[in-house]
Amino acid sequence: MTAQKRISFQVVRDEVKRRIETRIWPQGSLLPTETQLAEEFNCARATVNRALRELADQGFVERKRKSGTRVKKEPSKHAKLEFSLARQSVESQNSTYRYALVERNVVPSPGWLASQLSVSPDVKVLHVICMHYADNRPFQLEERWINIDAVPEVEHANLNDHGPHEWLLNAAPFTEAEVAFCAISADGRLAEFMGTTAGTSMIQLERTTWKDGQPMTFARMTHHPGYCIRTKY
């Protein structure tokens, strides 16, 4: 006797999504229970649960404990941003990548950083400034502060040939991150690094990372004038 093929959560997810999009289950309607859907699709309840969780993450349904799963009245789309290494971004444009370490120092955490990371002001951090180039033109200025308590090995890491972002992803990948995009005007120092004039508009990305709940890094990556961010949803 041939064993029946197991239904994957993707199959359940896609069929539930189809019914929502074709208004078989209109906005605001209550979906069948996980047990009912599991019986219909002849699969485990855990498979249905995972399918509905993905649809909730994608903005199609909302789930409330003891109230079941409903089709959202105003379905939302979640944009997906991919954060590549500067080297990968440059090389994807068929440009020649170059990295330069400008400065590195071990210092006590500045007051603003201690507040940002919720750490003690006397915590040691590695402060790194480095430049990334595309065809020998400034592409990105990276300034990063790394909590040495969270990543002790970084204090003596070799950052002469590879940037701290690349080193961290290989040696101590983060588990959580918070990202902010800012439109800024270059001051004199930044303009000098980026080969432009003071007052030039630029995009600056600020990223805070944690590793298993412990504050890990705070970084500012400032991109060349005209840099464009794209996403899909």
Sequence and secondary structure as in RCSB ss.txt:
>XXXX:A:sequence
MTAQKRISFQVVRDEVKRRIETRIWPQGSLLPTETQLAEEFNCARATVNRALRELADQGFVERKRKSGTRVKKEP
SKHAKLEFSLARQSVESQNSTYRYALVERNVVPSPGWLASQLSVSPDVKVLHVICMHYADNRPFQLEERWINIDA
VPEVEHANLNDHGPHEWLLNAAPFTEAEVAFCAISADGRLAEFMGTTAGTSMIQLERTTWKDGQPMTFARMTHHP
GYCIRTKY
>XXXX:A:secstr
        HHHHHHHHHHHHHTTSS TT B   HHHHHHHHTS HHHHHHHHHHHHHTTSEEEETTTEEEE SS 
    B     HHHHHHHTT  EEEEEEEEEEEE  HHHHHHHT  TT EEEEEEEEEEETTEEEEEEEEEEETTT
 GGGGG   SSS HHHHHHHHS  SEEEEEEEEEE  HHHHHHHTS TT EEEEEEEEEEETTEEEEEEEEEE T
T     B 
